Amino acid sequence: MAHILGVDIGGSGIKAAIVDTATGELQTDRRRLDTPKDSTPEKVAATVKKLVTTFDYDGPIGCCFPAVIIRGEARTAGNIDDEWLGTHVGETFAEATGHQYTVLNDADAAAVAEMELGAGKGLDGMVLLITIGTGLGSGMYYNGRLIPNLEIGWMPSDKDMPMERYAGDRARKVNDLSWDEWGKRFNYFLKKTVRVFMPDHFILGGGASKKFDRYEHRITIDIPIHIAEFRNNAGIIGAALEAQKDLN
């Protein structure tokens, strides 16, 4: 089965498309519904059902989710309701929609997409994908293998806040920072990450990666930086790839 439906659960929107898992190409338009403001399991599952039924599709579904996922359960709840803590995400969506789900962390899904079919294909050693969005998501590959549930964005900074609240894209917008000013913050984050992990490569994804030319001059680390190829579709694609593996 080469065509799998991928679903990306975000704090503000839920997106989905059918993916060709051999190439990463979307076989349908990407469809989106707003994430319920009261993002409880019941309401999010109802929204996922509404979105999934817009596709002529009857098969397994890959889903990326904004939480640490351990044996299918959400162990954190950063941008979703706390009722998700301890909830089995795949079973919740399966009960609502009748489909089988493969669920993984959203940044991990982006890393899967980029490492297997995108900017990271062929890269060896330790590769860190950083998604620059509301916060700072992170996915790690080591010698071709995903190391799941890495939360680099929650490392402490010297500013009495987690790294992602100091150097994420939301911090740029909330503090009305220029790209130059924010670039200094992001470089600070990268330097701290290098000190702890010493990666061989970085891949930058998420919204702010599209504007890399605006802050590239502020980056002083000597680690190669690659720009993600799949951008905002990476979660959908990576989730579909993981669901494909469960079929093999």
C-alpha positions as CSV (number, residue, x, y, z in Angstrom):
1,M,0.0,0.0,0.0
2,A,1.8,3.1,-1.2
3,H,-0.8,5.7,-0.5
4,I,-1.4,6.5,3.2
5,L,-3.5,9.2,4.8
6,G,-1.4,11.4,7.1
7,V,-2.9,13.7,9.8
8,D,-1.0,16.5,11.6
9,I,-2.5,17.6,14.9
10,G,-1.4,21.1,15.8
11,G,-2.2,23.6,18.5
12,S,-4.2,25.8,16.1
13,G,-5.0,23.5,13.1
14,I,-5.5,19.9,12.1
15,K,-4.2,19.1,8.6
16,A,-4.4,16.0,6.4
17,A,-3.5,14.6,3.0
18,I,-3.0,11.3,1.3
19,V,0.7,10.7,0.8
20,D,2.6,8.6,-1.7
21,T,5.0,6.9,0.8
22,A,7.5,6.1,-1.9
23,T,8.1,9.7,-2.9
24,G,6.6,11.9,-0.2
25,E,4.4,13.6,-2.7
26,L,0.8,14.6,-1.6
27,Q,-1.8,12.8,-3.7
28,T,-4.6,15.1,-2.6
29,D,-4.8,18.7,-1.6
30,R,-3.9,19.4,2.0
31,R,-7.1,19.9,4.0
32,R,-7.4,21.8,7.3
33,L,-9.8,22.3,10.1
34,D,-9.2,24.5,13.2
35,T,-8.2,22.7,16.4
36,P,-11.0,23.2,18.9
37,K,-10.1,25.9,21.4
38,D,-11.2,23.5,24.2
39,S,-8.9,20.8,22.8
40,T,-10.1,17.8,24.8
41,P,-9.7,14.3,23.5
42,E,-13.4,14.1,22.7
43,K,-13.5,17.4,20.7
44,V,-10.2,16.8,18.9
45,A,-11.3,13.3,18.0
46,A,-14.6,14.6,16.6
47,T,-12.7,17.1,14.5
48,V,-10.3,14.4,13.2
49,K,-13.4,12.3,12.2
50,K,-14.9,15.3,10.3
51,L,-11.6,15.8,8.5
52,V,-10.9,12.2,7.7
53,T,-14.4,11.7,6.2
54,T,-13.6,14.3,3.6
55,F,-11.3,11.8,1.9
56,D,-12.3,8.8,-0.1
57,Y,-10.0,6.6,2.0
58,D,-10.3,3.3,3.8
59,G,-7.0,2.3,5.4
60,P,-4.6,2.9,8.2
61,I,-3.7,6.5,9.2
62,G,-0.5,8.0,10.3
63,C,-0.8,10.8,12.9
64,C,1.6,13.2,14.4
65,F,0.7,14.8,17.7
66,P,2.1,17.7,19.8
67,A,3.2,15.6,22.7
68,V,5.7,13.1,23.9
69,I,4.3,9.7,22.9
70,I,5.2,6.7,24.9
71,R,3.6,3.4,23.9
72,G,0.8,5.3,22.2
73,E,0.0,7.5,25.2
74,A,0.5,11.3,25.5
75,R,2.8,12.1,28.3
76,T,3.0,15.9,27.8
77,A,0.4,18.5,26.8
78,G,2.2,21.6,25.6
79,N,-0.3,23.0,23.1
80,I,-3.3,20.8,23.8
81,D,-5.7,20.2,26.8
82,D,-4.3,18.5,29.9
83,E,-7.0,15.9,29.6
84,W,-4.7,14.2,27.0
85,L,-2.2,13.3,29.6
86,G,-2.2,9.5,29.9
87,T,-4.6,9.1,27.1
88,H,-3.9,6.6,24.3
89,V,-4.0,8.8,21.2
90,G,-4.4,6.1,18.6
91,E,-7.2,4.3,20.4
92,T,-9.1,7.6,20.9
93,F,-9.0,8.4,17.2
94,A,-9.7,4.8,16.2
95,E,-12.9,4.7,18.3
96,A,-14.1,8.0,16.7
97,T,-13.2,7.1,13.1
98,G,-13.0,3.3,12.7
99,H,-9.4,3.6,11.3
100,Q,-6.2,2.1,12.7
101,Y,-3.7,4.8,13.8
102,T,0.1,5.0,14.0
103,V,0.9,8.0,16.3
104,L,4.2,9.7,16.9
105,N,5.5,13.1,18.1
106,D,5.1,15.9,15.6
107,A,8.8,16.9,15.4
108,D,9.7,13.2,15.2
109,A,7.4,12.8,12.2
110,A,9.0,15.8,10.5
111,A,12.4,14.2,11.1
112,V,11.2,10.9,9.6
113,A,10.1,12.7,6.4
114,E,13.3,14.7,6.0
115,M,15.7,11.9,6.8
116,E,14.0,9.3,4.7
117,L,13.0,11.4,1.7
118,G,14.1,15.0,2.1
119,A,17.0,17.2,3.1
120,G,18.5,14.6,5.5
121,K,18.6,11.7,3.0
122,G,22.1,10.2,3.1
123,L,23.3,12.1,6.1
124,D,25.2,10.1,8.7
125,G,26.0,10.4,12.4
126,M,23.8,12.6,14.6
127,V,21.3,14.7,12.8
128,L,19.1,17.1,14.7
129,L,16.0,18.5,13.0
130,I,14.7,21.7,14.7
131,T,11.2,22.9,13.8
132,I,10.9,26.6,14.4
133,G,7.3,27.4,15.1
134,T,5.4,28.5,18.1
135,G,8.1,26.8,20.1
136,L,11.2,24.8,19.1
137,G,10.4,21.2,18.2
138,S,13.3,18.7,17.8
139,G,13.8,15.3,16.2
140,M,17.0,13.3,16.4
141,Y,18.5,10.6,14.1
142,Y,21.6,8.7,15.0
143,N,23.2,6.6,12.4
144,G,20.0,6.3,10.5
145,R,17.8,5.6,13.4
146,L,15.1,7.8,15.0
147,I,15.7,8.6,18.7
148,P,12.2,9.6,19.7
149,N,10.7,12.2,22.0
150,L,13.6,14.6,22.3
151,E,12.5,17.9,23.8
152,I,15.5,20.2,23.2
153,G,13.2,23.3,23.2
154,W,12.5,22.7,26.9
155,M,16.2,23.0,27.9
156,P,16.6,25.9,30.3
157,S,18.1,29.1,29.1
158,D,19.9,31.8,31.1
159,K,16.7,33.9,30.8
160,D,14.5,32.2,33.4
161,M,12.5,30.5,30.7
162,P,12.8,27.4,28.5
163,M,14.7,27.8,25.3
164,E,11.6,27.7,23.1
165,R,10.0,30.6,24.9
166,Y,13.1,32.7,24.4
167,A,14.1,31.7,20.9
168,G,11.0,30.2,19.2
169,D,9.2,32.1,16.5
170,R,6.4,33.1,18.8
171,A,9.0,34.9,20.9
172,R,10.0,36.8,17.8
173,K,6.4,37.9,17.2
174,V,5.4,38.6,20.8
175,N,8.5,40.7,21.4
176,D,8.3,42.4,18.0
177,L,11.9,41.4,17.2
178,S,13.6,42.0,13.9
179,W,15.0,39.0,12.1
180,D,18.4,40.3,13.1
181,E,17.5,40.5,16.8
182,W,15.8,37.2,16.8
183,G,18.7,35.6,14.9
184,K,20.9,36.4,17.9
185,R,18.5,34.5,20.1
186,F,18.3,31.5,17.8
187,N,22.1,31.4,17.5
188,Y,22.3,31.3,21.3
189,F,19.9,28.3,21.2
190,L,22.0,26.5,18.6
191,K,25.2,27.1,20.4
192,K,23.8,25.6,23.6
193,T,22.4,22.7,21.7
194,V,25.8,22.0,20.1
195,R,27.5,22.2,23.5
196,V,25.1,19.5,24.8
197,F,24.7,17.2,21.8
198,M,27.6,17.9,19.4
199,P,25.5,17.0,16.3
200,D,27.0,16.3,12.9
201,H,24.2,18.2,11.0
202,F,21.2,20.4,11.7
203,I,18.1,20.5,9.6
204,L,15.9,23.5,10.1
205,G,12.1,23.2,9.4
206,G,9.0,25.0,10.4
207,G,7.8,28.5,9.3
208,A,10.9,30.5,10.2
209,S,13.1,28.2,8.2
210,K,11.7,29.7,5.0
211,K,13.3,33.1,6.0
212,F,16.7,31.7,6.8
213,D,18.4,34.2,4.6
214,R,17.2,37.0,6.9
215,Y,19.1,35.7,10.0
216,E,21.7,33.4,8.5
217,H,24.4,36.1,9.1
218,R,23.8,35.8,12.9
219,I,24.5,32.0,13.0
220,T,28.1,31.3,14.2
221,I,28.1,27.6,14.8
222,D,30.4,25.5,12.6
223,I,27.9,22.6,12.1
224,P,26.4,22.2,8.6
225,I,22.9,23.5,8.4
226,H,20.3,22.2,5.9
227,I,16.9,23.6,5.2
228,A,14.0,21.2,5.3
229,E,12.4,20.3,1.9
230,F,8.9,19.4,3.0
231,R,8.3,22.5,5.2
232,N,4.7,22.5,6.6
233,N,3.9,19.1,5.0
234,A,6.7,17.3,6.9
235,G,4.5,16.1,9.7
236,I,1.8,14.7,7.4
237,I,4.4,12.9,5.3
238,G,6.4,11.5,8.2
239,A,3.3,10.2,9.9
240,A,2.2,8.5,6.7
241,L,5.7,6.9,6.4
242,E,5.4,5.5,9.9
243,A,2.0,4.0,9.3
244,Q,3.4,2.4,6.1
245,K,6.1,0.7,8.3
246,D,3.4,-0.8,10.5
247,L,2.0,-2.6,7.4
248,N,5.3,-4.2,6.5
